[in-house]
Amino acid sequence: MEEAPRQRVELPPPRPCAPDAHQERFTLEDRPGWRCVTADGVGAGPFVTTFPDGSVEISGAFERGLLEGRWRRRYRNGHTAEVGAYVEGKKDGLWQLYNDRGGLLGDYAMKRGTGVEKRWYLDGALASERAFVDGVLEGPSVAYAKGGEILYRATFRAGALHGPRHVGVRGALQLEDQWRAGVPFGTRRIWRREFLALEQTFDDDGVRTGPYTAWRDRSSLRERGAYLAGDRHGTWRWYDRARALEREGTYYLGVRHGLWRQWEGGGLRMLGRYVKGRPHGVFTFWNGAGRVTGTAKLRNGTGKMLTFHDNGVPSTRTSLVRGVKHGSFQELTPRGRVVVDGAYLDDLRDGRWREREVDGSLLREATYQAGALHGVVRRYAEGRLASELTYVRGRREGPYRELRVVGEKATESVTGAFSADRRSGEWVFHGRDGAPTLVMHYEAGALHGAWSQLDGDRVLVRGQYERGQRSGTWTWLSPSGETVRTVTYDAP
């Protein structure tokens, strides 16, 4: 049984360009298409943009690089969604919007970019109103929920926010703040489920300055502090879900400076001091019973920073040089077994890193270069290799494989390759017996080329992809090899 192929609109656009222009690909409103341009790259003549299947979404024309003349947007089913006209790049005349069945939703009038632009939901409810003057936002701008509740309300002057702004609805997430010529000032408040969740202040230049407070619920603080010229400054406090103080410390123009404390369950767990952002002096750690579990001593940010389990065994060991991670790093279990080990270079992971289960079996091993994965990354399951992939400066590059372990035997379950961080070439998925079950091809991360589904030596489905879309004739076969059905697809 054969199915009809998809219908597509031919590209480039049917209307030809003027003799002094040529067609080129371009993007409008994130949609690809074709337009006519002059030799110096200025839009001049008709254009279209398309849906992924190639059908036309928007059609119109440019004149001297500006939208000019009739303009139309379509739904995927071909019905008109919006129609109007431009004069020198500005909306002009009557604009009409329709639902996806062809029914008129509403209209509005513009005169050389001046008027109130409107949008409607498909059921006819008003969705938004925005005031423009000479093609630039000027005056109120409002968006509505389907029930008529205001979702967004703001005022613009010369295209920039100017005045109070309100975003969101009661019972969900709300934001209220003030703007002047596109710059926030004064107090910004955010509500979540009808309680005040955050309050902060801005100076007249839009820089965070003054008190900052965040809440977990109506009566529980999350954190409180202050900013000065955009940087954290002064004493900051953090609170846990039980409303108890969790952490406290002081900043000086964005860097830790002064005494820092941490609590857990109401008990002090860490005490130390920072000088100009660097840990300095003795850091002391306590367990839940109030006993000292250990100390770490650093000088001007240099030394070995330790943290401890309740039994006094170190939980992490981090080498610091002048306040940044530099040198070896370890994470340990309460019994002292190393489960993570690696090294830092100027605060970035560098060299080989290993992660282990508590029994010592490997979970993952990788190599970093200046914080980016660089080399082969191997993952393990129950101590057996499960996958390996090569990275080059943080991007996947080269062969990839996954393995399936059954008893004492390991077989490949997935094989393929990456190029420039995207799937490339042939990828094969294997069954438990190791035989291929799916074979496909990629180019620049998109399916491109032959595709087949297999059952042993038998082909069940075969076809072709082109740039991520099915193309040509696809065939489904019975276990005996007889054709069950075919479907033909146009090339994208």
C-alpha positions as CSV (number, residue, x, y, z in Angstrom):
1,M,0.0,0.0,0.0
2,E,1.5,3.3,-1.0
3,E,0.7,6.6,0.7
4,A,0.7,10.0,-1.1
5,P,3.9,12.1,-0.6
6,R,3.8,15.3,1.3
7,Q,3.0,18.5,-0.5
8,R,5.7,21.2,-0.4
9,V,6.0,24.7,-1.7
10,E,8.7,25.2,-4.2
11,L,11.7,27.4,-3.3
12,P,13.0,30.0,-4.1
13,P,9.9,32.2,-4.1
14,P,7.8,32.2,-7.2
15,R,8.1,35.9,-7.9
16,P,11.4,36.7,-9.5
17,C,13.8,39.3,-8.3
18,A,14.5,42.5,-10.2
19,P,17.3,42.4,-12.8
20,D,19.7,44.2,-10.3
21,A,19.0,41.8,-7.5
22,H,19.5,38.1,-6.7
23,Q,18.0,35.5,-4.3
24,E,19.7,34.5,-1.0
25,R,18.8,32.5,2.1
26,F,18.0,34.5,5.2
27,T,16.2,34.3,8.5
28,L,13.2,36.3,9.7
29,E,11.7,35.8,13.2
30,D,13.8,32.6,13.6
31,R,12.4,31.1,10.3
32,P,14.6,30.3,7.4
33,G,13.6,31.5,3.9
34,W,14.6,33.3,0.7
35,R,14.7,36.9,-0.1
36,C,15.8,39.2,-3.0
37,V,18.8,41.4,-2.3
38,T,20.9,43.9,-4.2
39,A,24.6,43.4,-4.9
40,D,25.5,45.2,-1.6
41,G,23.2,42.8,0.4
42,V,20.2,45.2,0.9
43,G,16.8,43.6,0.7
44,A,14.9,44.5,-2.5
45,G,11.9,42.5,-3.7
46,P,9.9,39.6,-2.5
47,F,10.7,37.2,0.3
48,V,9.3,34.0,2.0
49,T,10.0,32.2,5.2
50,T,9.1,28.5,5.7
51,F,8.0,25.9,8.2
52,P,10.3,22.9,8.7
53,D,8.4,21.0,6.0
54,G,9.1,23.7,3.4
55,S,5.6,25.3,3.3
56,V,5.4,29.1,3.3
57,E,4.8,30.8,6.6
58,I,5.4,34.5,5.9
59,S,5.5,36.3,2.6
60,G,6.1,39.9,1.8
61,A,8.7,42.3,0.2
62,F,11.6,44.6,1.0
63,E,12.4,47.9,-0.5
64,R,15.7,49.5,0.3
65,G,16.1,47.1,3.1
66,L,12.7,47.9,4.7
67,L,9.5,46.0,4.8
68,E,7.2,47.4,2.1
69,G,3.7,46.5,0.8
70,R,1.5,43.5,1.6
71,W,2.5,41.1,4.3
72,R,1.0,37.7,5.2
73,R,1.5,35.0,7.8
74,R,0.0,31.5,7.5
75,Y,-0.7,28.6,9.7
76,R,0.8,25.2,8.9
77,N,-2.6,24.1,7.4
78,G,-2.3,27.0,4.9
79,H,-5.0,29.3,6.4
80,T,-4.1,32.9,6.8
81,A,-3.1,33.8,10.3
82,E,-2.4,37.6,9.9
83,V,-2.5,40.0,7.0
84,G,-1.6,43.7,6.7
85,A,0.9,46.1,5.0
86,Y,4.1,48.0,5.6
87,V,5.2,51.4,4.5
88,E,8.9,52.2,4.9
89,G,9.3,49.4,7.4
90,K,6.3,50.4,9.6
91,K,2.9,48.9,9.9
92,D,0.3,50.9,7.9
93,G,-3.5,50.5,7.4
94,L,-5.8,47.8,8.6
95,W,-4.3,44.6,10.0
96,Q,-6.5,41.5,10.4
97,L,-5.9,38.3,12.5
98,Y,-7.6,35.0,11.9
99,N,-7.9,31.6,13.7
100,D,-6.7,28.4,12.1
101,R,-10.1,27.7,10.6
102,G,-10.3,31.0,8.7
103,G,-12.5,32.9,11.1
104,L,-11.7,36.6,11.8
105,L,-10.4,37.1,15.4
106,G,-10.1,40.9,15.2
107,D,-8.4,43.8,13.5
108,Y,-6.6,47.0,14.4
109,A,-5.5,50.1,12.4
110,M,-2.0,51.6,12.2
111,K,-0.8,54.8,10.5
112,R,2.9,54.8,9.6
113,G,3.7,52.7,12.7
114,T,1.4,54.6,15.1
115,G,-1.5,52.9,16.8
116,V,-2.3,50.1,19.2
117,E,-1.2,46.6,18.0
118,K,-3.5,43.8,19.2
119,R,-3.3,40.0,19.4
120,W,-6.0,37.4,20.1
121,Y,-6.1,33.8,21.3
122,L,-7.5,31.3,18.9
123,D,-10.8,31.3,20.9
124,G,-11.2,35.0,20.3
125,A,-10.1,36.3,23.7
126,L,-7.8,39.3,23.6
127,A,-4.2,38.3,24.3
128,S,-2.3,41.6,24.2
129,E,-2.3,45.3,23.4
130,R,0.8,47.4,22.7
131,A,0.9,51.1,21.9
132,F,3.4,52.3,19.2
133,V,4.4,55.7,17.8
134,D,6.3,55.9,14.6
135,G,7.1,52.1,14.8
136,V,8.5,52.3,18.3
137,L,6.9,51.2,21.6
138,E,5.4,54.2,23.3
139,G,2.8,54.1,26.1
140,P,1.1,51.1,27.8
141,S,1.8,47.5,26.9
142,V,-0.6,44.8,28.3
143,A,-0.8,41.0,28.0
144,Y,-3.9,39.0,29.2
145,A,-4.6,35.5,30.3
146,K,-7.5,33.8,28.5
147,G,-9.8,34.7,31.4
148,G,-8.9,38.4,31.1
149,E,-6.5,38.5,34.0
150,I,-3.5,40.8,33.4
151,L,-0.3,38.8,32.9
152,Y,1.9,41.7,32.0
153,R,1.6,45.5,32.3
154,A,4.2,48.1,31.6
155,T,4.8,51.5,30.0
156,F,7.3,52.4,27.4
157,R,8.9,55.6,26.3
158,A,10.9,55.8,23.0
159,G,11.1,52.0,23.0
160,A,12.4,51.6,26.5
161,L,10.7,50.6,29.7
162,H,9.6,53.7,31.6
163,G,7.5,53.5,34.7
164,P,6.0,50.6,36.8
165,R,6.1,47.1,35.5
166,H,4.0,44.1,36.6
167,V,4.6,40.5,35.5
168,G,2.6,37.4,36.5
169,V,-0.6,36.6,38.3
170,R,-1.6,36.1,41.9
171,G,-1.2,32.6,43.2
172,A,1.7,31.9,40.9
173,L,4.8,34.0,40.2
174,Q,4.6,37.8,40.2
175,L,7.2,40.6,39.7
176,E,6.9,44.3,40.3
177,D,9.5,46.9,39.7
178,Q,10.1,50.5,38.4
179,W,12.0,51.6,35.3
180,R,13.3,54.9,34.0
181,A,14.5,55.1,30.3
182,G,15.2,51.4,30.2
183,V,17.0,51.2,33.6
184,P,15.5,49.7,36.8
185,F,15.5,51.7,40.0
186,G,14.1,51.5,43.5
187,T,12.6,48.3,44.9
188,R,12.0,45.1,42.9
189,R,9.7,42.5,44.6
190,I,8.9,39.0,43.5
191,W,6.0,36.9,44.9
192,R,5.7,33.2,44.7
193,R,2.3,31.6,45.5
194,E,1.1,34.8,47.1
195,F,4.1,35.3,49.5
196,L,6.9,37.7,49.1
197,A,9.9,35.6,47.9
198,L,12.5,38.3,47.1
199,E,13.1,42.0,47.6
200,Q,16.1,44.0,46.4
201,T,16.9,47.6,45.5
202,F,18.6,49.4,42.6
203,D,20.2,52.8,42.5
204,D,19.4,55.4,39.8
205,D,21.9,53.8,37.5
206,G,20.3,50.4,37.7
207,V,23.0,48.9,39.9
208,R,22.0,46.7,42.8
209,T,22.6,48.7,46.0
210,G,21.1,48.4,49.4
211,P,19.2,45.6,51.2
212,Y,18.6,42.2,49.7
213,T,16.2,39.6,51.3
214,A,14.8,36.3,50.1
215,W,12.2,34.1,51.8
216,R,11.4,30.4,51.7
217,D,7.7,31.0,52.7
218,R,5.6,33.7,54.4
219,S,7.6,33.6,57.6
220,S,10.9,31.9,56.8
221,L,14.0,33.7,55.6
222,R,16.3,32.1,53.0
223,E,19.0,34.8,53.0
224,R,19.6,38.4,53.9
225,G,22.3,40.9,53.2
226,A,23.1,44.0,51.2
227,Y,24.8,45.2,48.0
228,L,27.1,48.2,47.4
229,A,27.7,49.3,43.8
230,G,26.6,45.8,42.6
231,D,28.8,43.8,45.0
232,R,27.8,41.9,48.1
233,H,28.9,44.0,51.0
234,G,28.6,43.7,54.8
235,T,27.1,40.8,56.8
236,W,25.2,38.1,54.9
237,R,23.1,35.4,56.6
238,W,21.6,32.2,55.2
239,Y,18.9,30.1,57.0
240,D,17.8,26.4,56.6
241,R,14.3,25.0,56.3
242,A,13.9,24.8,60.1
243,R,14.5,28.6,60.2
244,A,17.8,28.1,62.0
245,L,20.9,30.1,61.0
246,E,22.9,28.0,58.5
247,R,25.7,30.3,57.4
248,E,27.0,33.8,58.3
249,G,29.9,35.9,57.0
250,T,31.0,39.3,55.8
251,Y,31.9,40.6,52.3
252,Y,33.9,43.6,51.3
253,L,33.0,44.8,47.8
254,G,32.2,41.3,46.6
255,V,34.9,39.2,48.3
256,R,34.8,37.4,51.6
257,H,36.5,39.4,54.3
258,G,36.1,38.7,58.0
259,L,34.7,35.9,60.2
260,W,32.6,33.1,58.6
261,R,30.6,30.5,60.4
262,Q,28.5,27.5,59.4
263,W,25.8,25.7,61.5
264,E,23.9,22.5,61.1
265,G,20.9,21.6,63.2
266,G,21.6,24.6,65.4
267,G,25.1,23.5,66.2
268,L,28.3,25.3,65.0
269,R,30.1,23.2,62.4
270,M,32.8,25.5,61.0
271,L,34.6,28.7,62.0
272,G,37.2,30.5,60.0
273,R,38.4,33.9,58.7
274,Y,38.9,35.4,55.2
275,V,41.1,38.3,54.3
276,K,40.4,40.0,51.0
277,G,38.8,36.8,49.6
278,R,41.4,34.4,50.8
279,P,41.1,32.0,53.8
280,H,43.7,33.0,56.4
281,G,44.5,31.4,59.8
282,V,42.9,28.4,61.5
283,F,39.6,26.9,60.3
284,T,38.0,24.8,63.0
285,F,35.3,22.1,62.4
286,W,32.9,20.5,64.9
287,N,30.6,17.4,64.7
288,G,26.9,17.2,65.7
289,A,27.9,16.5,69.3
290,G,29.8,19.7,69.6
291,R,33.3,18.0,69.6
292,V,36.1,19.4,67.4
293,T,36.7,17.0,64.5
294,G,39.6,18.8,63.0
295,T,41.4,22.0,61.9
296,A,43.0,23.4,58.8
297,K,45.6,26.1,58.8
298,L,46.1,28.4,55.8
299,R,48.2,31.5,55.3
300,N,47.0,34.2,52.8
301,G,44.9,31.5,51.0
302,T,47.7,29.0,50.6
303,G,47.7,25.5,52.2
304,K,45.5,22.5,52.5
305,M,41.8,23.2,53.2
306,L,40.2,20.3,55.0
307,T,36.6,19.4,55.8
308,F,35.6,16.5,58.1
309,H,33.1,13.8,58.7
310,D,31.5,13.6,62.2
311,N,34.0,10.9,63.2
312,G,37.0,13.2,62.5
313,V,38.0,11.6,59.2
314,P,38.6,14.2,56.5
315,S,35.8,14.4,53.9
316,T,37.7,16.6,51.5
317,R,41.3,17.7,51.0
318,T,41.7,20.7,48.7
319,S,45.1,22.4,47.9
320,L,44.9,26.2,47.7
321,V,47.4,28.7,46.5
322,R,46.6,32.4,47.1
323,G,42.9,31.6,47.5
324,V,42.3,29.5,44.4
325,K,42.2,25.7,44.0
326,H,45.6,24.7,42.8
327,G,47.0,21.2,43.2
328,S,45.6,17.9,44.4
329,F,41.9,17.3,45.5
330,Q,40.4,14.3,47.3
331,E,36.9,13.4,48.5
332,L,36.8,10.6,51.1
333,T,34.3,8.3,52.9
334,P,33.9,8.3,56.7
335,R,36.3,5.3,56.7
336,G,38.9,7.2,54.8
337,R,38.5,5.6,51.4
338,V,39.2,8.0,48.5
339,V,36.1,8.2,46.2
340,V,37.2,11.2,44.1
341,D,40.7,12.3,43.3
342,G,42.1,14.8,40.8
343,A,43.9,18.1,40.6
344,Y,43.2,21.8,39.9
345,L,45.3,24.4,38.0
346,D,44.3,28.0,38.8
347,D,40.8,27.0,40.0
348,L,40.1,24.7,37.0
349,R,40.2,20.9,36.8
350,D,43.4,19.8,35.1
351,G,44.8,16.3,34.5
352,R,43.3,12.9,35.4
353,W,40.2,12.7,37.6
354,R,38.8,9.4,39.0
355,E,35.5,8.6,40.8
356,R,35.0,5.4,42.7
357,E,32.4,3.4,44.5
358,V,32.8,3.0,48.3
359,D,34.2,-0.4,47.6
360,G,37.0,1.1,45.5
361,S,35.7,0.0,42.1
362,L,35.9,2.6,39.3
363,L,32.8,4.7,38.3
364,R,34.4,7.2,36.0
365,E,37.8,8.4,34.8
366,A,38.5,11.5,32.7
367,T,41.2,13.9,31.8
368,Y,40.8,17.7,31.9
369,Q,42.8,20.5,30.4
370,A,42.2,24.0,31.8
371,G,38.7,23.0,33.1
372,A,37.6,21.3,29.8
373,L,37.4,17.6,29.2
374,H,40.3,16.6,27.0
375,G,41.0,12.9,26.2
376,V,39.1,9.7,26.7
377,V,36.3,9.6,29.3
378,R,35.4,6.1,30.5
379,R,32.4,5.1,32.6
380,Y,32.2,1.9,34.5
381,A,29.4,-0.3,35.9
382,E,30.2,-2.8,38.7
383,G,33.8,-2.3,37.9
384,R,33.5,-3.1,34.2
385,L,33.9,-0.6,31.3
386,A,30.4,0.7,30.3
387,S,31.2,3.5,27.8
388,E,34.1,5.5,26.4
389,L,34.2,8.7,24.5
390,T,37.0,11.1,23.4
391,Y,36.9,14.9,24.1
392,V,39.1,17.5,22.5
393,R,39.1,20.8,24.5
394,G,35.6,20.2,25.9
395,R,34.0,19.0,22.6
396,R,33.1,15.4,21.7
397,E,35.4,14.2,18.9
398,G,36.1,10.7,17.6
399,P,34.7,7.2,18.3
400,Y,32.0,6.4,20.9
401,R,30.9,3.1,22.3
402,E,28.7,1.7,25.0
403,L,29.1,-1.9,26.3
404,R,26.6,-4.3,27.8
405,V,27.9,-6.8,30.4
406,V,26.2,-10.1,30.6
407,G,27.9,-12.5,33.1
408,E,31.6,-12.5,32.3
409,K,31.1,-11.3,28.7
410,A,31.0,-7.7,27.5
411,T,29.5,-6.9,24.1
412,E,29.0,-3.5,22.4
413,S,25.5,-2.1,22.6
414,V,26.1,1.2,20.8
415,T,28.9,2.3,18.4
416,G,29.3,5.6,16.6
417,A,31.4,8.7,16.4
418,F,31.3,12.4,17.0
419,S,32.8,15.3,15.0
420,A,32.8,18.9,16.3
421,D,30.6,17.8,19.2
422,R,27.9,16.3,17.0
423,R,27.0,12.8,16.0
424,S,28.7,11.9,12.7
425,G,28.9,8.9,10.4
426,E,27.5,5.5,11.0
427,W,25.8,4.7,14.4
428,V,24.8,1.1,15.2
429,F,22.6,-0.2,18.1
430,H,23.2,-3.8,19.0
431,G,21.0,-6.4,20.6
432,R,22.0,-8.6,23.6
433,D,23.6,-11.1,21.2
434,G,25.8,-8.3,19.7
435,A,24.0,-8.3,16.4
436,P,22.9,-4.9,14.9
437,T,19.3,-3.9,15.4
438,L,19.4,-0.3,14.1
439,V,21.9,1.2,11.7
440,M,21.8,4.9,10.9
441,H,24.0,7.7,9.6
442,Y,24.5,11.3,10.9
443,E,25.9,14.4,9.4
444,A,26.6,17.5,11.6
445,G,24.3,16.0,14.3
446,A,21.3,15.3,12.0
447,L,20.2,12.0,10.6
448,H,21.5,12.0,7.0
449,G,21.8,8.9,4.9
450,A,20.7,5.3,5.0
451,W,18.6,4.1,8.0
452,S,17.6,0.5,8.7
453,Q,16.0,-1.7,11.4
454,L,17.2,-5.3,11.5
455,D,16.4,-8.6,13.1
456,G,19.4,-10.7,12.7
457,D,20.1,-11.0,9.0
458,R,16.6,-9.8,8.1
459,V,15.8,-6.1,7.2
460,L,12.5,-5.0,8.8
461,V,12.5,-1.3,7.8
462,R,14.8,0.6,5.4
463,G,14.8,4.2,4.3
464,Q,16.8,7.4,3.9
465,Y,17.2,10.6,5.9
466,E,18.2,14.0,4.5
467,R,19.1,16.7,6.9
468,G,17.1,15.2,9.7
469,Q,13.9,14.4,7.7
470,R,12.7,11.2,6.1
471,S,13.3,11.3,2.3
472,G,12.7,9.1,-0.7
473,T,11.0,5.7,-0.4
474,W,10.7,3.9,2.9
475,T,10.0,0.2,2.9
476,W,8.5,-2.1,5.6
477,L,9.2,-5.8,5.1
478,S,7.8,-9.0,6.7
479,P,10.0,-11.6,8.4
480,S,10.0,-13.5,5.1
481,G,11.3,-10.5,3.2
482,E,8.1,-9.5,1.5
483,T,7.2,-5.8,1.2
484,V,4.4,-4.9,3.6
485,R,4.1,-1.2,2.7
486,T,6.0,1.7,1.3
487,V,5.9,5.4,1.9
488,T,7.5,8.1,-0.3
489,Y,8.7,11.3,1.2
490,D,9.9,14.5,-0.7
491,A,13.4,15.6,-0.1
492,P,13.5,18.5,2.4
